[in-house]
Amino acid sequence: MSTCVHLHTPALESGVIFQTRKDYCVALAHMAMAAAESGMEILAYALMSNHFHFILKGTCWQLFFQTFIRRFALYLARHGNPGVLNGMEAGATSITSREQFRTEVAYVVRNPFVVREDIHPFVNIQTSAFLYFNPLLPYLQNRSVKGMSIRQKQTITMSKDIGLPDTLTMIDDMPHPASFVNYKLVESLFESPRQFAYYVMKNVEVQVEVARRLGEKPVFPDEDLLPICLKLLREAFGTCKYAEVTEAQRLSVASRLKYDYNASNKQLARLLRVPLSTVDAMFPLSSQVRQQKRG
């Protein structure tokens, strides 16, 4: 574990990195090239609209990131998105135990689907989630880049730089993550597919801790927050039955849900079964931000 790191970048204040499916495909190709050139192993990744997450194994994570960003920024500049990665820097958190490894991987691969309802938690182009414990993976038809023409390779990298590793394979126009992500190592550090799913889908308290350490705001759907809401009510009032607690008592846990779990005003109204206007009065700044986005 001593050579594993969670590489992460802060979210862009403005601008969107990925605008088309091709952007994701090119990013995957550049990731494979950067891993081969830096000697790093990619274990997990999340390509977010405004930031990146990578779980890496090796000692040259800075070289990996610099190589990847340099190529990908050049591609974006040539295809209508110049300057979006200017000044982007990365930090790295050392992973020192199996338990931390599991939580960091889970945090990375759950990122896209917790912020977008149209993203499948285990099957999406933004993360490596579909690789782990997938019995259908060997049946995906793919072809090797070895032996491809220069023009074909340039179509994959969208540049004259064709230093693709010979081990890379393609699924149609997409570099196959299984050919450059060491997903088998990740699988070996979870006890079972069920445990992997638990860490990704249910381990909310630990996800909050990781988000705080990275300086990010955690995002949770109602179904993740409801058990926490009920737990807070039970601890405070000895019951979690809504009929047995007053509106004022329910509102007394709103601050915990807001500041510890980043619940939105609308979520608080739904979870606590109180009028949205009441919650807006408690947290007016959040209400103003929502109104500005709506406008």
Summary of the structure (lengths in Angstrom):
residues: 295
radius of gyration: 21.5
end to end distance: 47.8
largest distance: 71.2
contacts: 872
relative contact order: 0.11
helix: 53%
strand: 11%
